[in-house]
Amino acid sequence: MNANERDGRAGAQNVSAGTWTPDLKRWGKPHYLAIAEALTDDIRTGRLTPGTRLPTQRALAEALDLNFTTVSRGYVEAHKRGLIEGRVGQGTFVVDPARSARPSGGAGAPRVGPVDFTMNLPPEPDTPALQARMQASFAELSGDLANLLRYQGFGGTDEDKVAALLWLSGRGIDATRERLLICPGAHSALSSVLGQVAQRGDTICAERITYPGIRALAAHLGLRLVDLPMDRHGVDPDAFAAACTKVAPKAIYLNPLLQNPTTATVPRARREAIIAVARRYAVTIIEDDAYARICPTPPPSFSELAPEITYYVAGVAKCLGAGLRLAFLVAPSARAALPLAGALRAATVMASPISTALTTRWIMDGTAEDIVRFVREESAARQRIVAALLPVGTYTADPHGFHVWITLPDGWTRSAFASQGRSAGLGVVGSDPFCVAGPPPEAVRLCLGGPATRQQITQGLEVLAHALEGSPALASNYI
């Protein structure tokens, strides 16, 4: 052991919980890297021992007279190196080098590291009992594996349709089997509906800020997508009527519940006004009800209010899990469902029998409802974290949704804010892919679901909140 190591070990007792204040000057590197280097050295010499609680990022920033984001970036780098971990509700701690070298996935507190706020998927169930039920379902399906690996009749078995109708009834949809099709995901359902109601060159209306998937599908099918102005209650009915007289749209696409990305929910009165315009001008409504079961008290669906002109699409990805590519499509009539079935069969052959069987099992045995209940409660908890950390007036959100729409304060551009997030290991999505026409607003979407823990969400939001409270020039000062 050399003299420096002896001095370091001798000083280990001087670093009590939350008091670590490194000397960054001797490293000759950008401050965020110097933080990681100092942690490495102090752990190596024994000055920091496994389990030592480190200062909060804000406390360390104040102690070192550094920008908050710089310290956050340093902690992210240290986490990447396996030096530290976050423990939910407790803070950030030095990791035992022997434990950090073991493969991840074992017992112990979850680590906190970079957070991807870009992917819009529900929080993943982490309660042992629910996880066990979900995993047991896969094991039970293995008894019929040979059959599930064969071609199946299109549209689902009778049992699958019974389960689908049960699921839809929880949203107030009273459909018949003849109007119902089980599809391999919402995209295939939307593509087939668009192909039935419009031809190349025809016009489809949509919210000015809308789900990017509809933009991609319209472009693929050669359809003209016309944007409609919107407020916090959704599409402006008068603007919709004006568009009907001017461009004669074949359909209007709406994502009216916890809209992606703005989080807006169209109230009943606005839905009825939109329906009145659609009926007056013979415009078909395409309702993408992706978050159908997440909101505990949603307004009635367009399909419930105007079933004769509405194609209703309810994917399960946003309610049960993004990898479960399955959707329930309800046509306005049995007659309208027939050409849809042909188009879907030609394009997709069938929905995955394994995904369909798993979803059916979960619906019929109550597991699906328990997953939805978890997603709803966990999303509400994460929204409370948002409300506690993000500056008031900078964002819109729904108490039960798992994404947030941030309107950036003066001085910030969406590209600069996204770049700022990436530098701290945080991914956000700028407004560009959501904008149908005109200049995109200076806004970003933030997603709170997926594998991230509440502690990770909290730490990531602390970084973004600090940026929103300051100027881009201050936030970008990393050295």
C-alpha positions in Angstrom: 0.0 0.0 0.0 1.5 3.4 -1.0 1.4 6.6 1.0 -1.6 8.0 -0.8 -3.7 4.9 -0.2 -2.7 4.9 3.4 -3.7 8.6 3.7 -7.0 7.8 1.9 -7.9 4.9 4.2 -7.0 6.9 7.2 -9.4 9.6 6.1 -12.3 7.3 5.4 -13.9 8.0 8.7 -14.0 11.7 7.8 -16.6 11.1 5.1 -19.9 10.7 6.9 -23.3 10.3 5.3 -24.1 13.0 2.8 -20.9 15.1 3.4 -18.6 14.0 0.5 -17.1 17.1 -1.1 -14.4 16.2 -3.6 -11.5 18.3 -4.9 -12.2 18.4 -8.7 -9.3 20.7 -9.7 -6.6 18.0 -9.6 -8.3 15.9 -12.3 -7.9 18.4 -15.2 -11.2 17.2 -16.8 -14.7 18.6 -17.3 -16.4 18.8 -13.9 -18.9 16.0 -14.6 -16.1 13.6 -15.5 -14.0 14.9 -12.5 -16.9 13.9 -10.2 -16.8 10.3 -11.5 -13.0 10.2 -11.3 -13.1 11.5 -7.7 -15.6 8.9 -6.8 -13.5 6.2 -8.4 -10.4 7.3 -6.5 -12.1 7.7 -3.1 -13.7 4.3 -3.4 -10.4 2.7 -4.4 -8.5 4.3 -1.5 -11.2 3.5 1.0 -12.1 7.1 1.7 -15.6 6.2 0.6 -16.8 2.8 1.8 -19.6 0.6 0.4 -23.0 1.8 1.6 -21.9 5.4 2.2 -24.7 7.8 1.4 -23.6 10.6 -1.0 -24.9 14.2 -1.0 -28.0 14.9 -3.0 -27.2 16.4 -6.4 -28.5 19.8 -5.4 -26.5 19.8 -2.2 -23.3 18.8 -4.0 -23.9 21.4 -6.6 -24.1 24.1 -3.9 -21.1 22.8 -2.1 -19.0 22.8 -5.2 -20.5 26.0 -6.7 -21.5 24.1 -9.8 -24.5 23.9 -12.0 -27.1 21.3 -10.9 -27.1 19.7 -14.3 -23.3 19.3 -14.2 -23.5 17.3 -11.0 -26.4 15.3 -12.3 -24.3 14.4 -15.4 -21.5 13.4 -13.1 -23.7 11.1 -11.1 -25.0 9.5 -14.3 -21.4 8.9 -15.4 -20.7 7.3 -12.0 -23.7 5.1 -12.3 -22.6 3.9 -15.8 -19.3 2.9 -14.2 -21.1 0.9 -11.5 -19.8 3.1 -8.7 -23.2 4.3 -7.2 -26.8 3.3 -7.0 -30.1 5.0 -6.1 -32.3 3.5 -3.5 -36.0 4.4 -3.7 -36.9 7.0 -1.0 -33.4 6.9 0.5 -30.8 8.5 -1.8 -27.6 7.7 -3.7 -25.1 5.2 -2.2 -21.6 3.9 -2.9 -21.8 0.4 -4.4 -19.9 -2.6 -3.1 -17.4 -3.3 -5.9 -17.9 -7.0 -5.6 -21.7 -6.7 -5.8 -21.6 -4.2 -8.7 -19.5 -6.7 -10.7 -22.2 -9.4 -10.4 -24.8 -9.7 -13.2 -27.8 -7.4 -12.7 -31.2 -8.8 -12.0 -30.6 -10.2 -8.6 -32.0 -9.2 -5.2 -31.4 -5.8 -3.8 -32.5 -2.2 -4.2 -33.0 -1.1 -7.8 -30.3 1.1 -9.2 -31.0 4.6 -10.5 -29.4 5.6 -13.8 -30.2 7.3 -17.1 -33.9 7.5 -17.8 -35.5 7.2 -21.3 -38.5 9.5 -21.3 -39.1 9.0 -25.0 -41.0 5.7 -25.2 -44.7 5.9 -24.4 -45.4 2.7 -22.7 -47.2 1.9 -19.4 -45.3 1.4 -16.1 -44.3 -2.2 -15.8 -45.9 -4.1 -12.9 -43.4 -4.8 -10.1 -45.5 -6.3 -7.4 -44.4 -9.9 -6.9 -47.9 -11.4 -6.8 -49.0 -9.8 -10.0 -45.7 -10.7 -11.7 -46.1 -14.3 -10.7 -49.6 -14.4 -12.1 -48.4 -12.9 -15.4 -45.6 -15.4 -15.7 -47.8 -18.3 -14.7 -50.0 -17.5 -17.7 -47.1 -18.1 -20.1 -46.4 -21.4 -18.5 -50.1 -22.4 -18.7 -50.1 -21.6 -22.4 -47.4 -24.1 -23.1 -49.9 -26.9 -22.7 -51.5 -25.8 -26.0 -48.2 -24.6 -27.6 -48.5 -26.9 -30.7 -51.9 -25.4 -31.6 -50.7 -21.8 -30.9 -47.9 -22.3 -33.4 -50.3 -23.1 -36.2 -52.4 -20.9 -38.5 -55.6 -19.7 -36.9 -58.9 -18.5 -38.4 -58.8 -14.7 -38.9 -60.5 -12.5 -36.4 -60.0 -14.7 -33.3 -61.8 -17.7 -31.9 -65.2 -17.6 -30.3 -63.5 -17.5 -26.9 -61.2 -14.7 -28.0 -64.2 -12.6 -29.2 -66.1 -13.2 -25.9 -63.0 -11.9 -24.0 -62.7 -8.9 -26.4 -66.4 -8.0 -26.0 -66.0 -8.3 -22.2 -63.0 -5.9 -22.4 -64.8 -3.5 -24.6 -67.9 -3.5 -22.3 -65.7 -2.1 -19.6 -65.4 1.0 -21.8 -69.1 1.1 -22.5 -68.8 -0.4 -26.0 -71.9 -2.6 -26.8 -70.8 -4.4 -29.9 -71.7 -7.6 -31.6 -69.3 -10.4 -32.8 -70.2 -9.5 -36.4 -68.8 -6.0 -36.0 -65.7 -7.1 -34.1 -62.3 -7.9 -35.5 -59.2 -8.9 -33.5 -56.2 -7.3 -35.2 -52.4 -7.6 -34.8 -52.0 -4.2 -33.2 -53.7 -0.8 -33.6 -51.5 0.2 -36.6 -52.8 -2.6 -38.7 -56.4 -1.8 -37.7 -56.0 1.9 -38.5 -54.3 1.2 -41.8 -57.1 -1.1 -42.9 -59.8 1.4 -41.8 -58.1 4.3 -43.7 -57.8 2.0 -46.7 -61.6 1.3 -46.6 -62.9 4.9 -46.1 -60.5 6.8 -48.4 -58.6 6.4 -51.6 -55.2 7.8 -52.7 -55.5 11.5 -52.9 -58.5 11.8 -50.5 -58.4 14.0 -47.4 -58.5 13.0 -43.8 -58.8 15.5 -40.9 -56.8 15.1 -37.7 -55.8 17.2 -34.7 -53.1 19.7 -35.4 -50.9 18.0 -32.8 -51.6 14.3 -33.1 -50.2 10.8 -32.8 -47.3 10.4 -35.3 -48.5 7.0 -36.4 -51.5 8.5 -38.3 -49.1 10.8 -40.1 -47.0 7.8 -41.3 -50.0 5.8 -42.3 -51.6 8.7 -44.3 -48.3 9.3 -46.1 -48.0 5.6 -46.9 -51.5 5.4 -48.3 -51.2 8.6 -50.3 -53.8 10.5 -48.2 -53.9 14.2 -47.6 -53.9 14.9 -43.9 -55.5 18.3 -43.0 -54.9 19.7 -39.5 -57.6 21.1 -37.3 -57.0 23.7 -34.6 -57.5 22.5 -31.1 -57.8 23.8 -27.5 -57.6 22.0 -24.2 -60.9 20.3 -25.0 -59.7 18.9 -28.4 -60.6 19.7 -32.0 -62.6 23.0 -32.7 -66.0 21.9 -34.1 -66.4 25.1 -36.1 -63.0 24.6 -37.7 -64.0 21.0 -38.5 -67.2 22.3 -40.2 -65.2 24.8 -42.2 -62.8 22.1 -43.3 -65.7 19.9 -44.4 -67.0 22.7 -46.7 -63.6 23.4 -48.0 -61.8 20.1 -48.5 -64.6 17.5 -48.1 -62.7 15.0 -45.9 -63.6 11.4 -46.0 -62.9 10.9 -42.3 -61.6 12.5 -39.1 -59.0 10.7 -37.0 -59.2 11.4 -33.2 -57.2 10.2 -30.2 -59.7 11.7 -27.8 -58.7 10.2 -24.4 -55.4 11.1 -22.7 -54.3 12.3 -26.2 -50.8 11.5 -27.3 -49.0 13.8 -26.9 -51.0 16.7 -25.4 -52.8 14.6 -22.7 -56.1 16.3 -23.6 -59.4 14.4 -23.1 -62.3 15.5 -25.2 -65.4 16.1 -22.9 -68.8 14.8 -23.8 -70.2 18.1 -25.0 -67.3 18.6 -27.4 -67.7 15.0 -28.6 -71.4 15.6 -29.4 -70.5 18.8 -31.3 -68.0 17.0 -33.4 -70.4 14.2 -34.0 -73.1 16.7 -35.2 -70.6 18.1 -37.8 -69.6 14.6 -38.9 -73.2 13.6 -39.4 -74.1 16.8 -41.3 -71.3 16.4 -43.8 -71.2 12.5 -43.9 -67.7 12.2 -42.4 -66.6 9.0 -40.9 -65.0 9.1 -37.4 -62.0 7.0 -36.7 -61.6 6.7 -32.9 -58.2 5.6 -31.6 -59.0 4.8 -27.9 -55.5 3.7 -27.0 -55.8 4.6 -23.3 -59.4 3.3 -23.0 -59.0 1.5 -19.7 -56.5 3.7 -18.0 -58.8 6.6 -17.2 -61.2 5.5 -14.4 -64.1 7.7 -15.4 -63.8 8.5 -19.1 -66.5 10.3 -21.1 -68.5 8.1 -23.4 -66.6 7.0 -26.5 -67.5 8.3 -30.0 -68.5 4.7 -30.8 -71.0 4.7 -27.9 -72.4 8.1 -28.9 -72.4 7.6 -32.7 -71.8 3.9 -33.5 -73.2 4.1 -37.0 -70.4 6.4 -38.2 -67.5 5.4 -36.0 -64.7 2.9 -36.5 -63.4 2.2 -33.0 -59.9 0.9 -32.4 -58.8 -0.2 -28.9 -55.2 -1.5 -28.7 -54.1 -3.2 -25.5 -50.4 -2.1 -25.8 -51.0 1.1 -23.7 -53.1 -0.7 -21.1 -51.3 -4.0 -20.6 -47.8 -3.8 -22.2 -46.3 -2.3 -25.4 -45.0 -5.7 -26.6 -48.5 -7.1 -26.7 -49.4 -6.2 -30.3 -53.2 -6.8 -30.3 -56.1 -4.5 -30.9 -59.9 -4.8 -31.0 -61.6 -3.1 -34.0 -65.3 -2.4 -34.0 -66.8 -1.4 -37.3 -70.0 0.6 -37.7 -71.9 -2.4 -39.0 -71.4 -6.1 -39.8 -71.5 -5.1 -43.5 -68.6 -2.6 -43.0 -66.6 -5.3 -41.1 -66.5 -7.7 -44.0 -64.2 -5.7 -46.4 -62.0 -4.8 -43.3 -61.6 -8.5 -42.5 -60.5 -9.1 -46.1 -58.0 -6.3 -46.1 -56.6 -7.3 -42.7 -56.3 -10.9 -43.7 -54.5 -10.0 -46.9 -52.1 -7.7 -45.1 -51.4 -9.5 -41.9 -52.8 -13.1 -42.3 -53.8 -13.2 -38.6 -53.1 -11.8 -35.2 -50.4 -13.7 -33.3 -52.2 -16.7 -31.7 -49.9 -16.5 -28.7 -50.6 -12.8 -28.1 -54.3 -13.4 -28.6 -54.4 -16.4 -26.3 -52.5 -14.6 -23.6 -54.7 -11.5 -23.7 -57.8 -13.7 -23.7 -56.6 -15.6 -20.6 -55.7 -12.3 -18.8 -59.1 -10.8 -19.5 -61.1 -13.9 -18.5 -59.1 -14.6 -15.3 -59.0 -11.0 -14.1 -55.2 -10.5 -14.6 -55.8 -7.8 -17.2 -57.9 -5.8 -14.7 -55.2 -6.1 -12.1 -52.6 -4.9 -14.6 -54.8 -1.9 -15.5 -55.3 -1.2 -11.8 -51.5 -1.2 -11.3 -50.8 1.0 -14.3 -53.5 3.4 -13.2 -52.3 3.7 -9.6 -48.6 3.8 -10.6 -49.2 6.4 -13.2 -51.1 8.5 -10.6 -48.1 8.2 -8.2 -45.7 9.4 -11.0 -48.0 12.3 -11.9 -47.8 13.4 -8.3 -44.0 13.4 -8.6 -44.4 15.6 -11.7 -46.7 18.0 -9.9 -44.2 18.3 -7.0 -41.2 19.0 -9.2 -42.0 20.6 -12.5 -42.7 24.4 -12.5 -46.4 25.2 -12.5 -47.7 26.3 -15.9 -44.9 24.6 -17.9 -46.8 21.4 -18.6 -50.1 19.7 -19.2 -50.9 16.3 -17.8 -53.7 14.0 -16.8 -53.7 12.6 -13.2 -54.0 9.0 -14.6 -51.8 9.3 -17.7 -48.2 8.3 -18.1 -47.0 11.0 -20.4 -46.6 14.8 -20.0 -46.6 17.6 -22.5 -44.1 20.4 -21.6 -44.5 23.8 -23.2 -41.0 25.3 -23.0 -40.5 28.7 -21.4 -39.0 31.7 -23.4 -35.4 31.1 -24.4 -35.7 27.4 -24.8 -36.1 25.6 -28.2 -37.2 22.0 -28.3 -33.9 20.9 -29.9 -31.9 22.6 -27.2 -34.0 21.2 -24.4 -33.8 17.7 -26.0 -30.0 18.1 -26.3 -29.8 19.2 -22.7 -31.7 16.1 -21.6 -29.5 13.8 -23.6 -26.3 15.3 -22.0 -27.7 14.2 -18.7 -28.7 10.7 -19.9 -32.4 11.7 -20.3 -34.4 11.2 -23.5 -37.3 13.4 -24.5 -39.2 13.8 -27.7 -39.6 17.2 -29.4 -42.9 18.3 -30.9 -41.9 17.8 -34.6 -43.2 14.3 -35.2 -46.6 15.2 -33.7 -47.2 18.3 -35.8 -49.5 17.8 -38.9 -48.9 21.3 -40.4 -47.3 24.7 -39.6 -44.3 25.4 -37.4 -44.0 22.9 -34.5 -44.5 24.5 -31.1 -41.6 24.7 -28.7 -42.7 21.8 -26.7 -41.6 18.2 -25.8 -43.3 15.0 -24.7 -42.1 13.3 -21.5 -43.1 9.6 -20.9 -43.2 8.2 -17.3 -43.7 4.5 -17.9 -41.6 1.5 -18.9 -39.0 -0.1 -16.6 -38.0 3.2 -14.9 -38.6 3.3 -11.1 -40.1 6.2 -9.2 -36.7 7.1 -7.9 -35.3 7.3 -11.5 -38.3 9.3 -12.5 -37.7 11.7 -9.6 -34.1 12.2 -10.3 -34.7 12.7 -14.0 -37.4 15.2 -13.4 -35.2 17.1 -10.9 -32.7 17.7 -13.7 -35.4 18.8 -16.2 -37.1 21.0 -13.6 -33.9 22.7 -12.9 -33.4 23.4 -16.6 -36.9 24.8 -16.9 -36.4 27.2 -14.0 -33.2 28.5 -15.6 -31.9 29.7 -18.9 -30.4 27.6 -21.7 -27.1 29.4 -21.3 -26.9 28.5 -17.6 -28.0 25.0 -18.1 -25.4 24.2 -20.7 -22.5 25.2 -18.5 -20.8 21.8 -18.1 -17.2 22.7 -17.6 
